[in-house]
Amino acid sequence: MERTRILVLQTGGTIDKDYPRGKGSYAFEITEPAAKRVLGAVNPNFDYEIRSVLRKDSLDMTQRDRRLLYDVCSRSDADKILITHGTDTMVKTARALSLIKGKLIVLTGSLLPERFVGSDAAFNIGTAIGAMNVLTEGVYIAMSGRIYAANNVVKANNGQFVERKRA
């Protein structure tokens, strides 16, 4: 039986933020992928590869960045892709990727950096990976223990993701 293989792509966002390296600096930096630490701390029953595509706050992502991510996903031979992403523009990126067919893509992030005590990062990564065992192809967002289809989710004013209300 072939083991599941998941490609994990880092784009940045709060999940990957780390304490500043510069003395006297207050600006958090996006460093090594949080997924590397989270998956390295457990013994997952699947194979994975982690690649850094971008290291940006999602508010700084451009259409060119989303096109790069689209190209990486569509050209990859992986049929299961987990993307760590900032929550502010996660929905916009998920919708941009929704044109990709034949793959399962799940985006996740966190409200606190993975390095912080009490962060939701490991929970959200675990939720995303668990969902990848039962979801079919398409693009989804995994946040706070819930899974949302990319075309049916919004980020509410309270920071939570919710299903979009039908008109």
N, C-alpha and C positions, 0 to 999 in steps of 0.2 A: 504494500500500500504506500502510495506516494505521500510524503508529508506536505502539509500546507506551506506555501511560501508567501510571505507578505513583504512588499516593498514599502518602506517607511520613508516619507519625504519630509524634511524640515523646511519650513518657510519662515519661521520666526514667530513673533508674537509673544505675549506674556508667558506662555508655557515654557519658552526657551530662554527667558531673561535670567540674568545672573547678576550678582553684586558687582559693582564697578571695580575695575582693577586699578584705576588711577587714584592716587592719594588725593583725598579731598573732593573726589568726584561724587556727584549725586545721581548721575544718569545711569540707569541699569543698561547692561550690554547683553546682546543676544550672542550666546556662545555655543558650546556643544549641544547637540540635540538632547532634549529631556528624555525622549524615547530610549536613547542609549542607556541612560541611567536606570530608567524604570524597567526595561526589559532585561538589563544586566543583573538586576537584583532578584529576578525570579528565574525559574527553569521552564521556559515556555515549551510547549509541545508542538512547535512549528518552527520553520526556518524563516529568518528575516534578514533583510539587508537595509541599512539606514544610509540615506544620502541627504546631504544638505544642498538644497536648490537655491534657497534665499535665506538671508538672515536679516529680516526687516520687521518692523512693527507693521501690522496689517494696515494701519492708516497711511503708511508710506508706500504701499503696494500700488503699482501702476497697471494699466492695461498690458503693457509690455511684459511685466512680471507674470501676469496671469496667462499670457500667451506662452511664455517660457514654461510655466508649470503645465499648461495644457499639452505642449509638445513633449515634455518629459513623460507625462502619463500616457499619452496616446502612442508613443514610440516604444514604451517599455514592453518587454515580454511578460511582465507580471500581470496577472489578471485580478489580483487583490492589492489595493494600494491604500495605505493609511497616510494622511497628511496632517502634520501638526501645523496649526495656523492661529493667528490672532483672532479673537472673537469679534472685533469691531467690523471687519469686512468679510468674515467667513462665508456668510450667505452669498455675497456677491461672487466670490471665487467659486463656491459650490455650483452656482448657476452657470458660470462660465465653463465649468468642466462637464456640465450635464449633457453636452453634445457628444461626449465620448461614449461609444458603444462597445459592448463586449467585456466590460471591466466593472469591478466593484470598487468604488472609491468612497472612503469615509474620511471626513475632516473632523478633527477635534482640536481642542485647545484647553485653556484653563483661565479662571478668573484671578488666580494667584500664581506666580512663578513656581515651577516644580521644586526649586530649591527652598521654598518657604515651608515652614511647618504649617500644617493645615491646608496645604494646597490640594486642589481637586484634580491635579494633573494625572496622577497615577490612576485614579478612579475613572477618569474620562478616557484615558488610553485603554484601560482594561475593558470598559464598556464598548469602545469602538472595535476592539479585537474580538470580543465575544460576539458582537453583532455580525461580524464578518463570517462567522460560522453558519449563520442562518439566512442572511440576506442574499438576494439575487443581484444581478448586475444593476448598476445605477449609481447615483451619487447621493450620499447621505451626510448628515451632521450628527455626531454623537456628543452630547453634552448633558451633564447633570443626571445621568442615568436614563436618558431618553434618546431615541433615534428618530430623526426627522428626514423626510425626503427633501432634497434640495429645492424642489419647486413648490414646497408647501410649508415653509418655515420663515419666521422673522425673528429678529432680536428685539425684545420688548424694552421699554424704558428702564425696567428694573434690572436689566442685564441678563435675564433669563431668555432662553429660546422657547418659542411657542409655535404651535401650528397656526398657519395663516388662516384668518377668518375668510370664509367663502362669501362672495358678494351676492 
